Amino acid sequence: MRTRELRFGLYADDEGLAWVDRLVDDAVGPRCARIVGRTVVDTMPEGELTTADMYDFLAEQWAVENPGRPPGARRPVELRVRLTCSLRTWRSIRGTVLRTLCPEGSAPHACRVPWMAR
């Protein structure tokens, strides 16, 4: 098993971030994987780009999907979760989290937390 990383750009407040954390925990729980680290970043370590610059479209998505509703304490961040698991398990966990973040349906809907997977 290797250490692998899940990375999600989010437009979330503390409550939304905690919700996404729980989704990850629930996806990891029944599988042969272990969370070995979790980080929320505001600045991308690879350069000087901020998450506000990188994920500015998520704030726009929120405004379009929630017209007239103030964003409150939401801000663009990147959640990084490091896992020890096989590639197959990593793919399974990632897929489960993505499907749970914003379940598709036939009716128009808005995601609880706008997101992007990297």
Number of C-alpha atoms within 10 A of each C-alpha: 11 12 16 15 20 18 16 20 24 26 29 26 17 11 12 16 19 12 16 22 16 13 18 21 15 14 18 22 13 9 13 12 19 14 17 12 12 14 10 15 15 16 16 15 9 6 7 9 12 17 19 19 13 16 20 16 16 21 20 13 16 22 14 12 15 13 8 8 10 10 14 8 10 18 19 24 24 28 21 17 18 18 22 18 21 15 13 9 17 22 13 15 24 20 13 16 24 17 10 15 19 15 11 12 7 5 6 6 11 15 15 15 22 22 25 16 13 10
